[in-house]
Amino acid sequence: MSSIPDSPHGADSGPDDGEAYPDDWGPEPDDWGAYPDDWGAEFLPPIPDAVDLVVEVDAMMAVFAAQRLERVDAMRHDALDAAARLGVALTEVVERGIRLELAAALRVTESAAGDLIAQADALVHRFPAMLDALGAGRTTERHTAIFVRAMAAVEPEFHAVVVPQAVALAEVEAVGAFRRSLTRLIETVRAQTLDARHREALRQRRVHVEQVDEGMAWLSAYLPAVEAHAIHGRLTAMAKAIVADEGESRTLDQVRADVLGDLLIEGETAAVPEAARGIRASVVVTVPALALLSDALPPGAEPASVEGIGPIPHARARELCGGETDWTRVLTHPETGIVLSVGRDRYRPPPELRRLVRWRADRCMAPGCGMPASRCEIDHSIAWQDGGETALWNLCPLCKGHHRVKHHGGWTVRQLDGSGGALEWISPTGRRYVVEPERRVPVFRVSADAVATDAAPF
């Protein structure tokens, strides 16, 4: 590419040999070095660092993943067309043959090949917008797999509402956050049928034992999510009290399993240390306040949710908000989202403020982390020793690992002013990641009129 700029009069309109160049053309090029050293520097792309190189390869993998899905779908339809021309009527046999050949060619199981075929069919024929996002490197194959699996249960009449929002979320959110956001989006759209679907699922509840090696077995229970998380929460709280004892050598997981066995076999807590007795489950339920006034969820209203679980049936929410002392009820205004039942203030936040901080975030506020807020530590974004206040705008939940990274890993973390709780993480390489809270607490500001009249803010 030439270093000499084009003539302002066109490519062939320059002066004849021997004529002087016009003044507005810049210096006469006696040689290539006559132009400034930085000429054209603004056209040089930034030099990628190590993280950029990884991200570049990841985007390439997404592009290739999209091409593979398109080719898998084309292969399947070619095989089906060929079978139809030959008069093969057993479609099930043909489909099995396609899975077998794909599994053999890719050296994977037939089950994995079947999943790949199903994902290709869904993205190519029903959700091309998500396939386009993958093919352009704007999302990942993991995001698309989560999306296809979640959409399998969504009625076609809801697709027009869910798909565009899901694609937008997949392009900006980490995998864990996307899974939660997608679940919440789908359940909000399908909220009117949640009660009926929950009743049907309740009929399938059961307990199952799976024998494994070394004299061990898995004990699994399919039961309502609220009860499941309450059980796990109580086991964890009791196990932590036991592990805190001096001389205790078992891990938290080991003690949790032992407590489960003691409770189910003996039916009492006499066998555990006194500090672990009397611990009960604690679950945070968030319900739009006006939704409690009707027996059915109003059309378009957001369903009630449980921390760490997500949306729950409206009837179940009304039951949980009926007065049980073991449930923490957080009521929100349906239009502003403002919290109606908790409040805020010293170094260690009071219980009400801790609950509000955890309720707002729902999860650890580190990028991509899915640790429930109830199991996180409360961190001062601006450290207490640096003048940080014990106030909602300066507090957020961080799991123990990310709490250490924030303080000792070279990261800079701050809450964004006026964001309602969003946290900005700046990595040691200078990259910025914004983590949004699950719910927002409105930010009130003094209006211009109030400032002019010295009126108090509301």
Salt bridges, closest charged atoms under 4 A:
ASP49 OD1 - ARG431 NH2 2.58
ASP52 OD1 - ARG431 NH2 2.62
ASP73 OD1 - HIS77 NE2 3.58
ASP73 OD2 - HIS125 NE2 2.84
GLU95 OE2 - ARG76 NH2 2.81
GLU110 OE1 - ARG96 NE 2.48
ASP121 OD1 - ARG76 NH1 3.52
ASP121 OD2 - ARG126 NH1 3.14
GLU141 OE2 - ARG68 NH2 2.86
GLU155 OE1 - ARG190 NE 2.91
GLU171 OE2 - ARG138 NE 2.75
GLU187 OE1 - ARG197 NH2 3.20
GLU200 OE1 - ARG203 NH1 2.53
GLU227 OE2 - ARG316 NH2 2.14
GLU248 OE2 - ARG250 NE 2.79
ASP253 OD1 - ARG256 NH2 2.50
ASP258 OD2 - ARG250 NH1 2.73
ASP295 OD1 - ARG318 NH2 3.25
GLU319 OE2 - ARG316 NH1 2.96
ASP345 OD1 - ARG344 NH2 3.05
ASP362 OD2 - ARG363 NE 3.61
ASP362 OD1 - ARG439 NH2 3.77
GLU377 OE1 - HIS403 ND1 2.64
ASP379 OD1 - HIS403 NE2 2.93
ASP379 OD2 - LYS406 NZ 2.83
ASP379 OD1 - HIS407 NE2 3.06
GLU424 OE1 - ARG414 NE 2.80
GLU424 OE2 - ARG432 NH1 3.12
GLU436 OE1 - ARG440 NH2 2.33
GLU438 OE2 - ARG184 NH1 1.94
